[in-house]
Amino acid sequence: MPSNSSVVFRDVLVKYGMVTALDGLDLEIPEKGVFGLLGRNGAGKTTAIRAITGLVWLSAGILNVFGENPWKRGFPRDRISVLFAEDGLGPSLTVLENLRVWAGFHGYKKEKAGILAREIIRKLGIEDLKQTRVSDLSTGNRRIVAVARTFMLPSDMVVLDEPTSSLDPVRASEIREAIKTLSKSRLVLLSTHNLSEAEELCDTVAIVDSGKLILSGRPGELDSASAGNYAVKTEESPLLFRGESYSPGEHGSVIINCTDSPADVLSELIASGNRVIEFKQYRKNLSSILM
Ligand code: ATP
């Protein structure tokens, strides 16, 4: 594994029964900074995160997390702190109690747990919430507390799975501010289907679609880098291209990664016997990938 990557996916296949969620995913997450995993609904973002945290098995391929296999017995799970859509906060406990209990659950003694809880509350400026029961919090404030808890303990990577989804724009912007404050000097993996959120928060971004990597780079460079990625629909599957056979993803398209001109790619597809019914190039049209 290259020394400058914290996570490496190599040709990873993950299936849920008949559904292929990751379809030969190749992805590298750097050691530092905020890394955005972008893709529309069903693209495979949560599955990639579940694989990193050892929650799903690979059907094929290789996954390395901090140089180790995340399913290995004894893999140090505390190195990764995750916020999924379900926050798991105790509704009948106050904010402070929730944070303290979480630290206690991870082995911190009562006094240290209290210090860590108060420190993160202070960092986020949410002192006014600390004695409020979680069941009485607004959706946005509850999300801020969940983000606080995810960053509270030292870990080598913080994973946030769509932290602003289902929030109104004002609350979403508050969460982004909280993430900005907390992500300095932490490795953060952020999954989102919001391009502007990724541009605001991320140093590097990877776009996945139908379980495959289709683009990666710095957010500002992606539009120009997106030339050379094609989405193709054919009348019958699988699609044949340069001696390989591809099955369409959930959206019915096959994503081809190729820098040749559209005219060359299309004529090659037709010459290979594919009955092409849709052929789309992602040039200067990044947001369309995410819709
Ligand atoms: P979203 O943004 O909607 O959360 P996502 O990019 O996180 O989507 P995944 O949740 O990883 O995508 O889903 C990838 C594919 O796997 C989708 O087709 C989804 O329907 C399917 N899938 C996910 N979880 C399961 C499951 N437990 N059982 C069956 N299929 C699943």
Residues whose N, C-alpha, C, O or C-beta is under 5 A from the ligand:
A	BS01	ATP	Y16 V19 T20 A21 G39 R40 N41 G42 A43 G44 K45 T46 T47 E250
